[in-house]
Amino acid sequence: MKKNISINLQGIIFHIEEDGYEQLSRYLASIRTYFSNYEGHEEIIADIESRIAEIFSARLNPGKQVISLEDVEYLTARMGNVTDFEVAEPIDEEIPYTGQAAGGAHSTAGAYTTTGPKKLYRDLNHKVVAGVCSGIANYLGIDMVWIRLLFIILVIGIPFSGGITSFGIILYIVLWIAMPPSDALPETTVKKLFRDPEDKKIAGVCAGIAKYFGVDVAVMRILFLVLIFLGGFGILAYIVLWIAVPEAVTLTERMQMQGDPVTLAGIERTLKDNLNMRDTNGHETPLARIILLPIRLISQVFSWLGKSLGPVLAVLITLIRVAAGIILLVVSIGLTIGLFSAFFVSLGVIDESQFVNLGDFPASVLLGGFPRYGLVAGFFVGLIPLLLLIILAVSLLIKRTFMRPIVGWSMFGVWLVALFTMVSSIWIYSNNFRRSGEVVTTQTIPATSYNTLVLDAYDTNLSYDRVYIDVQEHSGNEVEIIQRAEAKGKTEAEAQENARMVTYQVLQKDSVLRFDNTYEFKEGAVFRDQDLNIELRLPKNKPLRLTREFTYLLPTATFEEDYSRDKIVRNTWQVKGDMLECLTCAADTLDTEDEYNFDGEANFEGDDDVNLDISRGSVKISGAVLLDDDKYSSNSRSLNYTDFNSIVIGGPYHVQLRQGNNYSVRVRGERDELKRMEINKRGNELRITYDEESINLFNDREPILLQITAPDISKIDLSGAIRADISRITGDDLKISFSGAIRSNTSVNVRDLRVEISGASISKFAGRAERFELDATGASGIDAQGLKANTVDVDLTGASVAEVYAANTLRADASGASKITYSGNPKNTVIDSSGPSSVKRR
């Protein structure tokens, strides 16, 4: 039994054995005697005692609560003695590594030397969340600030994804589970980044960075001043570093800032190098004081706010932590319940009627034929991350983790096995989609006894697929409905059998034909990428009326013009070729500019209505791109230009192109704006540009309207911020090029149409073309559903979206993050997509 004595080192109480106390007293006495001749020796002694308290705290653990003689000897070996200063070049001996045993148990009394490889621990003495970053930094021998910045980058996703990512969070959680904790890691002598309070102008950021990288502080200050004038980034960077980088307050931190070892010899050497001395020739000039006065005032305000709002921010951080834990817990538990429900439905344990669809498809259809072991593996692939999220949420609430590393590693191993099993089962399941098969059925409905046929639709309340109907003229008196069902299978015969597992109804009641808006699956059907195409063959010259519900089943290219839905419903139609021709629209004068367009969305003041969904590959453009006529200036001027068939326009114009019998070039705009126009004609090319002499910060210029008419137009080239309304252009070949922020509405009837688009253009095309070639790059949106083309060749790169209509042949190539959606029934298709791009049938 030994006598214990309580001592106080910088506010921390330690219990020390009597023999250790005696040696520690002699050690401290020698230190006080030696440093008593230095100015500010009280502060030096206080810093040394703080350092001793850090070392003693690292030696204690739940199984060892008393400082022994061995601990004092360890201290003197690590810090050194004042007698060591007589050595001209002191050598810092490597102190044996003291840590904890594998499995996370704290070290017992005394040090031990590792004979095996260096081990990776979480550093509990310098942790912010769990000590992962500080532990990795200790293992690599670098400043922990850089590891923390690396994890911040992984979480924020800059510059990789431009948004919050889960990779950094998942990686941190995995390391949290895998790395055992330790509060006895050895201190490293690596240089650390601090703010330097001794040489500061505002907060010491530049001086601290200069000492860390060993450069002149003036260079860093000039660099930050340059960054301030380059978009103000220097101010933001300075404030962020001011908040993130700690200030070197103690002697220990000031030594670490310069990379000096925190030993008595290092302290003595630092003091001799005038650590606390200022350069007497380093006085600021009056001009520098005047320039820095506003910044210093701002720094005082920030310092006052920091001191005043510190308690409030502490409470706010606590509230954020608790709120994040609660939200994460609720979300993870909800997802877990949903995962269990989906799993039991897939196994048939829960009645499917309680969960009508699993996604868009019925669960029994979507998962039919999928291996049971694959379902179980997929369940664990989703369950284990959700359990980790629940553990993380609880850890945020109670401010500590309670999972042992062996449990975390076991869960990770199970997750890897489940993931491999799920991927294998998916590969096996994919064999069910190797071959394609088609089944064609024909239904005939008499129509001779009815003067007018009414085409209606029935809503089946199913959302997994929508049927689109292509109309076709034929010379018979009956209505023929041709259904082409396609599906996949291991063999062609199996694919055809899967195609027969879909059913589609068309019912007749007097003169009304009612079509289902989608197909349904027969009992026992399994999902094999079924698709159904409907061709409606109507008698020639038979009057037709369409209900609003039926119009949703028709592609927009079915109509020659972009009629409003209301106008379609209240008029009479007949089939002409593969389109519907209006019989009574000429006498229908009810349409107004504010009437709802074909997509059921209002058009106000001529603004174009754009609905762009890149993730689904959908782009809807409706309404006019030009303003109402009274929105443009009444000042107009006619220009005498003729004999051109090529039009090149660049600038902030609104353009109206027409094909007529005569040449006409008319401009409308304010006088000052018209003076900036540059118009010239070279051969058969009319070129209009804009002279941007000054920068308009508020962009309040009045728009300039160009109204151009020509008998023959073969080339249109638009660049800049242009709004263009191009009316029906007829001819053999037409080449259109859009570059920049173009908003256009184009209607054509040509043989060959070639379109090149780059930039952030939004374009709509309607009419007819024998061949349609589209090449788009950038972030373009192209709505070409209303352009009925026999052959379509579309190539998208970047993040573009296009919807096209192909009657016979389609070649589609999508790369980057582009989406192509096509309608029609092309018999010949060549489809290529890479990365996250996709090409799909509507």
FIMI-460168 format. One line per 10 residues: number of its first residue (from 1); their letters; for each residue x, y, z of C-alpha. Coordinates in steps of 0.25 Angstrom, whole numbers, plus 5000, padded with zeros to 4 digits. Layout:
REM residues N
NUM) a) X Y Z; ... $
REM end
This chain:
REM residues 842
1) mkknisinlq) 5000 5000 5000; 5005 5014 4996; 5002 5028 5001; 4995 5036 4990; 4995 5052 4989; 4986 5061 4981; 4992 5071 4973; 4986 5083 4964; 4992 5085 4950; 4985 5097 4943 $
11) giifhieedg) 4972 5094 4949; 4973 5078 4947; 4973 5070 4960; 4982 5058 4959; 4985 5047 4970; 5000 5043 4970; 5008 5033 4978; 5017 5039 4989; 5030 5035 4982; 5025 5040 4969 $
21) yeqlsrylas) 5021 5053 4975; 5035 5055 4981; 5042 5053 4968; 5032 5062 4961; 5034 5073 4971; 5049 5073 4968; 5046 5073 4953; 5037 5085 4954; 5046 5093 4963; 5058 5091 4954 $
31) irtyfsnyeg) 5049 5096 4943; 5045 5109 4951; 5059 5112 4954; 5064 5111 4940; 5053 5119 4933; 5052 5130 4945; 5062 5139 4937; 5053 5139 4925; 5043 5151 4923; 5029 5145 4925 $
41) heeiiadies) 5034 5133 4932; 5020 5131 4939; 5013 5129 4926; 5025 5119 4922; 5023 5111 4935; 5008 5111 4933; 5009 5105 4919; 5019 5095 4923; 5010 5090 4934; 4998 5090 4924 $
51) riaeifsarl) 5007 5081 4915; 5010 5072 4927; 4995 5071 4930; 4992 5066 4916; 5003 5055 4917; 4998 5051 4931; 4983 5051 4926; 4987 5042 4914; 4993 5032 4924; 4980 5030 4932 $
61) npgkqvisle) 4969 5021 4928; 4957 5014 4935; 4966 5004 4941; 4977 5013 4945; 4974 5026 4953; 4987 5029 4960; 5000 5035 4955; 5012 5026 4958; 5027 5028 4959; 5028 5021 4945 $
71) dveyltarmg) 5018 5031 4939; 5027 5043 4945; 5039 5036 4939; 5032 5035 4925; 5029 5050 4926; 5044 5054 4929; 5048 5045 4917; 5038 5051 4908; 5040 5066 4912; 5055 5065 4916 $
81) nvtdfevaep) 5063 5071 4927; 5069 5085 4928; 5082 5078 4929; 5080 5074 4914; 5082 5089 4910; 5097 5088 4911; 5097 5079 4899; 5100 5087 4887; 5091 5080 4877; 5080 5072 4886 $
91) ideeipytgq) 5074 5060 4879; 5060 5057 4881; 5059 5042 4884; 5047 5034 4879; 5038 5031 4891; 5032 5017 4890; 5018 5016 4885; 5008 5015 4897; 4994 5011 4893; 4984 5001 4896 $
101) aaggahstag) 4982 4987 4892; 4974 4982 4881; 4959 4982 4882; 4958 4996 4888; 4962 4993 4903; 4969 5005 4909; 4984 5003 4913; 4988 4998 4926; 4998 5005 4935; 5012 5007 4929 $
111) aytttgpkkl) 5016 5008 4915; 5018 4997 4905; 5026 4996 4892; 5019 4991 4880; 5028 4981 4872; 5018 4979 4861; 5013 4989 4850; 5007 5002 4855; 4993 5001 4858; 4981 5011 4854 $
121) yrdlnhkvva) 4973 5017 4865; 4962 5027 4867; 4969 5039 4875; 4959 5042 4887; 4968 5053 4892; 4966 5062 4880; 4953 5057 4874; 4942 5066 4869; 4932 5055 4866; 4938 5042 4868 $
131) gvcsgianyl) 4953 5044 4866; 4954 5038 4852; 4961 5049 4846; 4971 5052 4857; 4974 5037 4858; 4977 5036 4843; 4986 5049 4844; 4993 5043 4856; 4996 5030 4848; 5001 5038 4836 $
141) gidmvwirll) 5008 5048 4844; 5001 5060 4838; 4993 5072 4843; 4978 5067 4846; 4973 5080 4839; 4976 5074 4825; 4969 5061 4828; 4957 5068 4833; 4957 5077 4820; 4958 5064 4812 $
151) fiilvigipf) 4945 5059 4819; 4938 5072 4817; 4941 5071 4802; 4936 5057 4801; 4923 5061 4808; 4920 5074 4801; 4924 5068 4788; 4932 5079 4782; 4937 5079 4771; 4932 5065 4768 $
161) sggitsfgii) 4917 5066 4769; 4914 5080 4772; 4905 5076 4784; 4904 5068 4797; 4908 5053 4795; 4907 5041 4804; 4921 5036 4801; 4928 5044 4812; 4918 5041 4822; 4918 5026 4819 $
171) lyivlwiamp) 4933 5025 4819; 4933 5033 4833; 4923 5023 4839; 4931 5011 4834; 4944 5016 4839; 4937 5020 4852; 4932 5005 4854; 4945 4999 4849; 4955 5007 4857; 4957 5004 4872 $
181) psdalpettv) 4957 5016 4881; 4970 5021 4889; 4973 5032 4898; 4988 5029 4899; 4993 5032 4885; 5007 5038 4885; 5008 5053 4882; 5014 5056 4868; 5024 5067 4865; 5018 5070 4852 $
191) kklfrdpedk) 5016 5085 4849; 5002 5089 4851; 4993 5101 4845; 4990 5112 4855; 4986 5126 4854; 4998 5134 4859; 4994 5145 4869; 5008 5151 4871; 5009 5156 4856; 4994 5158 4853 $
201) kiagvcagia) 4988 5170 4845; 4973 5165 4847; 4972 5150 4852; 4986 5145 4849; 4982 5136 4837; 4992 5140 4828; 5003 5140 4838; 4999 5126 4842; 4999 5121 4828; 5012 5127 4825 $
211) kyfgvdvavm) 5019 5121 4837; 5013 5107 4833; 5018 5108 4819; 5031 5115 4822; 5028 5127 4813; 5029 5142 4816; 5016 5147 4822; 5015 5159 4812; 5014 5149 4801; 5001 5143 4808 $
221) rilflvlifl) 4995 5156 4810; 4997 5161 4796; 4991 5147 4791; 4978 5150 4800; 4977 5164 4795; 4978 5159 4780; 4967 5149 4783; 4958 5160 4789; 4958 5167 4776; 4956 5155 4768 $
231) ggfgilayiv) 4941 5153 4772; 4942 5155 4787; 4947 5141 4789; 4958 5145 4798; 4948 5151 4808; 4941 5138 4809; 4953 5129 4809; 4959 5138 4821; 4946 5137 4829; 4945 5122 4827 $
241) lwiavpeavt) 4960 5120 4831; 4957 5130 4843; 4946 5121 4848; 4953 5107 4845; 4967 5110 4849; 4970 5111 4864; 4979 5122 4870; 4992 5119 4876; 4990 5123 4890; 4999 5115 4898 $
251) ltermqmqgd) 5014 5113 4897; 5011 5099 4893; 5002 5103 4881; 5012 5113 4877; 5023 5103 4876; 5014 5093 4869; 5011 5104 4859; 5026 5105 4856; 5028 5090 4856; 5037 5090 4869 $
261) pvtlagiert) 5036 5078 4878; 5029 5081 4891; 5040 5078 4901; 5048 5086 4910; 5060 5087 4900; 5050 5091 4890; 5044 5102 4899; 5057 5107 4903; 5062 5108 4888; 5049 5115 4884 $
271) lkdnlnmrdt) 5051 5125 4895; 5065 5128 4890; 5060 5130 4876; 5051 5141 4882; 5038 5134 4880; 5031 5146 4887; 5039 5157 4881; 5035 5167 4871; 5044 5173 4860; 5047 5187 4864 $
281) nghetplari) 5047 5191 4850; 5034 5186 4846; 5025 5198 4849; 5014 5201 4840; 5013 5213 4831; 5002 5223 4834; 4996 5219 4820; 4996 5205 4824; 4989 5208 4837; 4978 5216 4830 $
291) illpirlisq) 4976 5205 4820; 4975 5194 4831; 4966 5203 4840; 4953 5199 4834; 4957 5184 4834; 4962 5184 4848; 4948 5191 4852; 4941 5180 4846; 4950 5169 4853; 4946 5176 4866 $
301) vfswlgkslg) 4932 5175 4862; 4934 5160 4859; 4941 5157 4872; 4930 5164 4880; 4920 5156 4873; 4927 5143 4875; 4928 5146 4890; 4914 5150 4891; 4908 5140 4882; 4916 5128 4887 $
311) pvlavlitli) 4906 5123 4897; 4895 5125 4887; 4903 5117 4876; 4906 5106 4886; 4891 5104 4889; 4888 5105 4874; 4898 5094 4871; 4892 5085 4882; 4878 5088 4876; 4883 5085 4862 $
321) rvaagiillv) 4890 5072 4867; 4877 5067 4874; 4869 5071 4862; 4878 5064 4852; 4878 5052 4861; 4862 5052 4862; 4860 5054 4847; 4870 5043 4844; 4864 5034 4853; 4850 5036 4848 $
331) vsigltiglf) 4854 5035 4834; 4863 5022 4836; 4852 5015 4844; 4841 5019 4833; 4850 5013 4822; 4853 5001 4830; 4838 4999 4832; 4836 5001 4817; 4847 4991 4814; 4841 4980 4823 $
341) saffvslgvi) 4827 4983 4816; 4833 4981 4802; 4841 4969 4806; 4829 4962 4812; 4820 4966 4800; 4831 4960 4790; 4831 4947 4798; 4816 4946 4798; 4815 4947 4813; 4806 4960 4813 $
351) desqfvnlgd) 4794 4961 4803; 4798 4969 4791; 4784 4976 4791; 4789 4984 4803; 4801 4989 4795; 4795 4990 4781; 4808 4993 4773; 4822 4992 4777; 4827 5004 4769; 4819 5005 4756 $
361) fpasvllggf) 4817 4990 4755; 4809 4980 4763; 4818 4973 4772; 4815 4959 4768; 4817 4963 4753; 4830 4971 4755; 4837 4961 4764; 4831 4949 4758; 4842 4938 4755; 4853 4946 4763 $
371) pryglvagff) 4861 4936 4771; 4856 4936 4786; 4871 4936 4791; 4873 4949 4783; 4861 4955 4790; 4867 4952 4803; 4880 4957 4799; 4874 4970 4794; 4867 4971 4808; 4880 4970 4815 $
381) vgliplllli) 4887 4980 4806; 4877 4990 4809; 4875 4987 4824; 4889 4988 4829; 4892 5002 4824; 4878 5006 4830; 4883 5000 4844; 4895 5008 4843; 4887 5020 4841; 4879 5017 4853 $
391) ilavsllikr) 4892 5015 4861; 4897 5028 4856; 4884 5035 4860; 4884 5030 4874; 4899 5033 4875; 4896 5048 4871; 4885 5048 4882; 4893 5042 4893; 4907 5048 4889; 4914 5034 4889 $
401) tfmrpivgws) 4915 5022 4881; 4911 5008 4887; 4914 4998 4876; 4927 4990 4877; 4936 4989 4865; 4934 4974 4864; 4919 4976 4862; 4922 4987 4851; 4932 4978 4844; 4922 4966 4845 $
411) mfgvwlvalf) 4911 4974 4839; 4920 4979 4828; 4924 4965 4824; 4909 4961 4824; 4906 4973 4815; 4917 4969 4805; 4913 4955 4804; 4898 4959 4802; 4903 4969 4791; 4910 4959 4784 $
421) tmvssiwiys) 4898 4949 4785; 4889 4960 4780; 4897 4964 4768; 4899 4949 4764; 4884 4947 4765; 4881 4959 4756; 4891 4954 4746; 4884 4940 4746; 4870 4947 4745; 4875 4956 4733 $
431) nnfrrsgevv) 4875 4943 4725; 4860 4944 4724; 4862 4957 4715; 4871 4951 4705; 4861 4949 4693; 4850 4957 4688; 4836 4952 4683; 4824 4959 4676; 4809 4955 4676; 4800 4962 4666 $
441) ttqtipatsy) 4785 4962 4668; 4774 4969 4660; 4760 4974 4664; 4750 4978 4654; 4738 4987 4658; 4727 4991 4648; 4725 5006 4645; 4716 5006 4633; 4703 5009 4640; 4709 5021 4648 $
451) ntlvldaydt) 4710 5035 4641; 4720 5040 4652; 4729 5031 4661; 4733 5036 4675; 4746 5032 4680; 4747 5031 4695; 4757 5026 4706; 4755 5019 4719; 4764 5021 4731; 4769 5008 4737 $
461) nlsydrvyid) 4775 5015 4749; 4788 5008 4745; 4801 5016 4744; 4812 5007 4739; 4810 5009 4725; 4802 5017 4715; 4797 5013 4701; 4799 5022 4690; 4790 5020 4677; 4795 5023 4663 $
471) vqehsgneve) 4784 5026 4653; 4784 5021 4639; 4775 5022 4627; 4769 5010 4620; 4759 5008 4609; 4750 4998 4616; 4737 5002 4623; 4741 4995 4637; 4750 5000 4648; 4762 4991 4649 $
481) iiqraeakgk) 4770 4991 4662; 4784 4984 4661; 4790 4981 4674; 4805 4978 4674; 4810 4972 4688; 4825 4971 4690; 4832 4964 4701; 4845 4958 4705; 4849 4943 4709; 4860 4933 4709 $
491) teaeaqenar) 4855 4928 4696; 4846 4934 4685; 4835 4925 4688; 4836 4929 4703; 4836 4943 4699; 4823 4942 4691; 4816 4935 4702; 4820 4946 4711; 4814 4956 4701; 4801 4948 4701 $
501) mvtyqvlqkd) 4801 4951 4716; 4796 4965 4714; 4782 4969 4711; 4776 4981 4705; 4761 4985 4703; 4753 4993 4692; 4738 4993 4695; 4727 4998 4685; 4714 5004 4690; 4707 5009 4678 $
511) svlrfdntye) 4715 5019 4671; 4725 5021 4682; 4738 5013 4683; 4745 5013 4696; 4759 5010 4697; 4767 5006 4710; 4778 5016 4713; 4787 5005 4717; 4789 4990 4716; 4787 4980 4728 $
521) fkegavfrdq) 4794 4967 4732; 4787 4954 4732; 4787 4946 4745; 4801 4939 4747; 4808 4948 4738; 4822 4953 4741; 4829 4965 4736; 4837 4963 4724; 4838 4977 4718; 4825 4976 4712 $
531) dlnielrlpk) 4821 4987 4702; 4808 4989 4694; 4806 4997 4681; 4792 5000 4675; 4790 5004 4661; 4776 5009 4658; 4772 5008 4644; 4760 5017 4641; 4751 5018 4628; 4754 5029 4619 $
541) nkplrltref) 4745 5041 4619; 4738 5036 4632; 4735 5048 4641; 4741 5046 4655; 4739 5053 4669; 4749 5052 4680; 4747 5053 4695; 4757 5060 4703; 4762 5046 4710; 4764 5040 4696 $
551) tyllptatfe) 4773 5052 4692; 4783 5048 4703; 4785 5035 4695; 4789 5042 4682; 4804 5047 4679; 4804 5061 4676; 4809 5058 4662; 4795 5053 4659; 4790 5067 4656; 4796 5076 4645 $
561) edysrdkivr) 4796 5088 4655; 4797 5090 4669; 4783 5091 4673; 4778 5094 4687; 4771 5082 4694; 4758 5090 4695; 4758 5092 4680; 4761 5078 4677; 4749 5073 4685; 4739 5083 4680 $
571) ntwqvkgdml) 4742 5080 4665; 4740 5069 4655; 4752 5061 4649; 4755 5051 4638; 4767 5042 4635; 4776 5047 4624; 4788 5037 4622; 4794 5036 4636; 4789 5049 4642; 4776 5055 4646 $
581) ecltcaadtl) 4770 5066 4638; 4760 5076 4644; 4747 5078 4636; 4741 5090 4644; 4753 5097 4649; 4753 5108 4639; 4739 5113 4644; 4744 5112 4659; 4748 5125 4664; 4747 5123 4678 $
591) dtedeynfdg) 4762 5122 4681; 4769 5133 4687; 4783 5136 4691; 4781 5133 4706; 4773 5120 4703; 4779 5107 4709; 4789 5101 4699; 4790 5086 4695; 4797 5082 4708; 4786 5089 4717 $
601) eanfegdddv) 4795 5100 4722; 4791 5115 4721; 4800 5124 4712; 4801 5138 4718; 4807 5150 4710; 4813 5141 4700; 4823 5135 4710; 4828 5121 4706; 4824 5110 4716; 4835 5100 4717 $
611) nldisrgsvk) 4835 5087 4726; 4848 5081 4725; 4851 5068 4733; 4865 5063 4730; 4864 5051 4740; 4852 5045 4732; 4856 5050 4718; 4843 5059 4717; 4842 5073 4711; 4829 5080 4708 $
621) isgavllddd) 4829 5093 4701; 4816 5101 4699; 4812 5115 4696; 4818 5126 4687; 4832 5130 4689; 4830 5144 4684; 4823 5155 4692; 4810 5161 4689; 4810 5171 4677; 4808 5183 4686 $
631) kyssnsrsln) 4820 5180 4695; 4830 5184 4684; 4833 5198 4680; 4825 5205 4670; 4837 5211 4663; 4840 5202 4651; 4848 5202 4639; 4848 5194 4626; 4861 5190 4619; 4863 5187 4604 $
641) ytdfnsivig) 4869 5174 4604; 4866 5163 4593; 4871 5150 4587; 4875 5143 4599; 4872 5129 4604; 4882 5128 4616; 4879 5136 4629; 4890 5138 4640; 4886 5146 4652; 4894 5148 4665 $
651) gpyhvqlrqg) 4890 5157 4677; 4879 5160 4687; 4868 5159 4676; 4854 5154 4675; 4852 5148 4661; 4840 5145 4653; 4843 5137 4640; 4833 5134 4629; 4833 5128 4616; 4825 5136 4606 $
661) nnysvrvrge) 4824 5141 4591; 4833 5154 4593; 4845 5158 4601; 4843 5167 4613; 4852 5171 4624; 4846 5180 4635; 4852 5184 4649; 4845 5189 4661; 4852 5196 4673; 4856 5208 4680 $
671) rdelkrmein) 4865 5218 4671; 4877 5216 4680; 4876 5201 4679; 4874 5201 4664; 4887 5209 4662; 4895 5197 4668; 4890 5187 4658; 4900 5183 4647; 4893 5178 4634; 4900 5173 4622 $
681) krgnelrity) 4897 5164 4610; 4908 5155 4605; 4904 5147 4592; 4891 5140 4596; 4894 5141 4611; 4887 5152 4620; 4895 5155 4632; 4890 5163 4644; 4899 5165 4657; 4899 5174 4669 $
691) deesinlfnd) 4909 5184 4673; 4910 5183 4688; 4918 5196 4691; 4914 5197 4706; 4911 5188 4717; 4896 5189 4722; 4897 5184 4737; 4882 5184 4738; 4878 5178 4725; 4866 5187 4723 $
701) repillqita) 4867 5190 4708; 4855 5189 4700; 4854 5176 4691; 4857 5178 4676; 4848 5170 4667; 4853 5165 4653; 4842 5161 4643; 4848 5154 4631; 4840 5148 4619; 4847 5141 4607 $
711) pdiskidlsg) 4841 5132 4596; 4852 5121 4599; 4860 5119 4612; 4870 5108 4612; 4879 5112 4624; 4876 5118 4637; 4887 5121 4647; 4884 5128 4661; 4894 5131 4672; 4893 5139 4685 $
721) airadisrit) 4880 5141 4694; 4870 5140 4683; 4855 5137 4683; 4851 5132 4669; 4837 5128 4663; 4840 5121 4650; 4827 5119 4642; 4824 5107 4633; 4836 5106 4624; 4835 5097 4611 $
731) gddlkisfsg) 4845 5092 4602; 4855 5081 4599; 4867 5084 4609; 4867 5092 4621; 4879 5094 4631; 4877 5100 4644; 4888 5104 4654; 4885 5109 4668; 4896 5114 4678; 4894 5120 4691 $
741) airsntsvnv) 4882 5123 4699; 4872 5121 4688; 4857 5120 4690; 4850 5115 4677; 4837 5110 4671; 4839 5104 4658; 4829 5099 4648; 4834 5092 4635; 4830 5083 4623; 4842 5079 4616 $
751) rdlrveisga) 4849 5067 4611; 4862 5067 4619; 4864 5075 4632; 4877 5076 4638; 4878 5083 4652; 4890 5086 4660; 4889 5092 4674; 4899 5096 4685; 4898 5103 4698; 4885 5104 4707 $
761) siskfagrae) 4875 5105 4696; 4860 5101 4697; 4854 5098 4684; 4841 5092 4678; 4839 5086 4665; 4826 5083 4658; 4821 5079 4644; 4827 5068 4634; 4840 5063 4629; 4845 5051 4621 $
771) rfeldatgas) 4858 5051 4629; 4861 5058 4642; 4876 5059 4647; 4878 5065 4660; 4892 5068 4667; 4891 5075 4681; 4902 5078 4691; 4901 5085 4704; 4889 5086 4713; 4878 5087 4702 $
781) gidaqglkan) 4864 5083 4702; 4857 5079 4689; 4842 5076 4687; 4841 5070 4673; 4829 5060 4676; 4821 5069 4667; 4831 5067 4655; 4826 5054 4648; 4838 5049 4641; 4840 5036 4634 $
791) tvdvdltgas) 4855 5035 4637; 4861 5041 4650; 4876 5042 4653; 4878 5048 4667; 4891 5050 4674; 4892 5056 4688; 4904 5059 4697; 4905 5067 4710; 4892 5068 4718; 4882 5070 4707 $
801) vaevyaantl) 4868 5064 4706; 4860 5062 4693; 4847 5056 4689; 4845 5051 4675; 4835 5044 4666; 4840 5033 4656; 4831 5026 4647; 4840 5016 4640; 4855 5017 4644; 4862 5022 4657 $
811) radasgaski) 4877 5024 4660; 4879 5030 4674; 4892 5032 4681; 4892 5038 4695; 4905 5041 4703; 4908 5049 4716; 4895 5050 4724; 4886 5052 4712; 4872 5046 4710; 4865 5042 4697 $
821) tysgnpkntv) 4850 5039 4697; 4844 5034 4684; 4830 5031 4679; 4824 5025 4667; 4827 5010 4662; 4840 5010 4655; 4843 4997 4649; 4858 4999 4649; 4865 5004 4661; 4880 5006 4665 $
831) idssgpssvk) 4881 5011 4679; 4894 5014 4687; 4895 5020 4700; 4907 5022 4710; 4908 5025 4725; 4895 5031 4731; 4889 5034 4718; 4877 5027 4712; 4869 5024 4700; 4855 5019 4702 $
841) rr) 4841 5018 4695; 4830 5027 4700 $
REM end
